[in-house]
Amino acid sequence: MIVNNQVVGAVAVTGGFGVVVRELRDESNVDWLMLWDRSYIQNRYPALAETVANNSNYDSRYIVGHTEWFAAEFVEHLQAMSFPALDAEQTLVMLHDNAIYINLPAYDEMGQVLGRNIFKLPADELSAMIAQQTNKLF
């Protein structure tokens, strides 16, 4: 992840995204959805555009990154609450119904925004983690 032109984090994935999505959900109760900007895919990777042509639409701009990796129930949940996909470098952190939603840009290997990463974390678990760390400090 790049913030203010500085690398602040990176993810190395082995075993495929599907495994990461399932482990986040099963072990941490975290939902994750990656959205791809339809025009980015068409312009940058035209062959891939044909492959993902039948992926579910999130909205008029974005499609779901993979038909099997990301849970349709989470996509439907976000759509039902009219969760905004946002554009470019925009980010959003929101508390809703005891859950924290984080919407971050997804970058390609050149640092260009190719879509969005949306996460849902239980707010009570995050509050417990913060309290635990605070207790360690004092």
C-alpha positions as CSV (number, residue, x, y, z in Angstrom):
1,M,0.0,0.0,0.0
2,I,1.3,3.5,-0.9
3,V,0.3,6.5,1.2
4,N,1.6,10.0,0.4
5,N,4.0,8.4,-2.1
6,Q,5.6,6.2,0.6
7,V,5.2,2.4,0.8
8,V,3.5,1.7,4.2
9,G,2.6,-1.9,3.6
10,A,2.7,-4.8,1.3
11,V,1.0,-8.2,1.0
12,A,2.7,-11.4,-0.3
13,V,0.2,-14.0,-1.2
14,T,1.1,-17.7,-1.5
15,G,-1.6,-20.3,-2.1
16,G,-3.9,-17.9,-3.9
17,F,-6.3,-15.2,-2.9
18,G,-9.1,-17.6,-2.3
19,V,-7.2,-19.1,0.6
20,V,-6.4,-15.7,2.1
21,V,-10.1,-14.7,1.9
22,R,-11.2,-17.9,3.6
23,E,-8.6,-17.6,6.3
24,L,-9.4,-14.0,7.1
25,R,-13.1,-14.9,7.4
26,D,-12.6,-18.2,9.3
27,E,-9.8,-17.2,11.7
28,S,-10.3,-13.4,12.1
29,N,-14.0,-12.9,11.2
30,V,-12.9,-10.4,8.6
31,D,-14.7,-10.1,5.3
32,W,-12.7,-8.9,2.2
33,L,-13.9,-7.9,-1.2
34,M,-11.7,-6.8,-4.1
35,L,-13.3,-4.8,-6.8
36,W,-11.7,-4.1,-10.2
37,D,-12.3,-1.0,-12.2
38,R,-13.9,-2.2,-15.5
39,S,-12.3,0.5,-17.6
40,Y,-8.9,-0.1,-16.1
41,I,-9.1,-3.8,-16.9
42,Q,-10.3,-3.1,-20.5
43,N,-7.5,-0.6,-21.1
44,R,-4.6,-2.3,-19.3
45,Y,-5.4,-6.0,-19.7
46,P,-7.8,-6.5,-22.6
47,A,-7.4,-10.3,-22.6
48,L,-8.3,-10.3,-18.9
49,A,-11.4,-8.2,-19.7
50,E,-12.8,-11.1,-21.7
51,T,-12.1,-13.5,-18.9
52,V,-13.9,-11.4,-16.2
53,A,-16.7,-10.2,-18.5
54,N,-19.2,-12.4,-16.6
55,N,-18.0,-11.4,-13.1
56,S,-20.7,-9.8,-10.9
57,N,-21.2,-6.1,-11.2
58,Y,-20.8,-4.1,-8.0
59,D,-21.9,-0.9,-9.5
60,S,-21.6,0.8,-12.9
61,R,-17.9,1.2,-12.6
62,Y,-16.6,-1.8,-10.6
63,I,-16.9,-5.6,-10.9
64,V,-16.2,-8.2,-8.3
65,G,-12.6,-9.4,-8.6
66,H,-13.3,-13.1,-8.7
67,T,-16.5,-15.1,-8.9
68,E,-15.4,-17.7,-6.3
69,W,-12.9,-16.0,-4.0
70,F,-15.2,-13.3,-2.6
71,A,-18.5,-14.1,-0.9
72,A,-21.6,-13.1,-2.7
73,E,-23.3,-12.5,0.6
74,F,-20.7,-9.9,1.5
75,V,-21.1,-8.2,-1.9
76,E,-24.9,-8.2,-1.5
77,H,-24.6,-6.8,2.1
78,L,-22.4,-3.9,0.9
79,Q,-24.8,-3.2,-2.0
80,A,-27.9,-3.3,0.3
81,M,-26.3,-0.7,2.5
82,S,-25.3,1.4,-0.6
83,F,-21.6,1.2,0.5
84,P,-19.7,3.5,-1.9
85,A,-16.9,2.0,-4.0
86,L,-15.1,5.4,-4.2
87,D,-12.5,6.5,-6.8
88,A,-8.8,6.6,-7.2
89,E,-6.8,7.4,-4.0
90,Q,-9.9,8.0,-1.8
91,T,-10.2,6.0,1.4
92,L,-13.1,5.5,3.8
93,V,-13.3,4.1,7.3
94,M,-16.8,3.8,8.7
95,L,-18.5,2.3,11.8
96,H,-21.9,0.7,11.0
97,D,-23.9,-1.8,13.0
98,N,-21.0,-2.8,15.3
99,A,-18.7,-3.3,12.3
100,I,-15.8,-1.3,10.9
101,Y,-15.7,-0.9,7.1
102,I,-12.4,0.0,5.5
103,N,-12.3,1.0,1.8
104,L,-8.8,1.3,0.3
105,P,-7.5,1.6,-3.2
106,A,-6.0,-1.5,-4.8
107,Y,-2.8,-0.9,-6.7
108,D,-1.2,-2.7,-9.7
109,E,2.6,-3.3,-10.0
110,M,3.1,0.2,-11.4
111,G,1.4,1.9,-8.4
112,Q,-1.7,2.7,-10.4
113,V,-5.2,2.2,-8.9
114,L,-6.8,-0.8,-10.4
115,G,-9.8,-1.0,-8.1
116,R,-10.8,-1.2,-4.4
117,N,-10.2,-3.4,-1.4
118,I,-13.1,-3.4,1.1
119,F,-12.9,-5.0,4.5
120,K,-15.4,-5.5,7.3
121,L,-14.1,-6.1,10.8
122,P,-16.1,-6.7,14.0
123,A,-15.9,-3.5,16.0
124,D,-16.0,-5.2,19.4
125,E,-12.9,-7.4,18.5
126,L,-11.0,-4.3,17.4
127,S,-12.0,-2.5,20.6
128,A,-10.8,-5.4,22.7
129,M,-7.5,-5.5,20.8
130,I,-7.0,-1.7,21.4
131,A,-7.9,-2.1,25.1
132,Q,-5.4,-5.0,25.5
133,Q,-2.6,-3.0,23.9
134,T,-3.5,0.1,26.0
135,N,-3.3,-2.0,29.1
136,K,0.2,-3.2,28.2
137,L,1.3,0.4,27.9
138,F,0.1,1.6,31.3
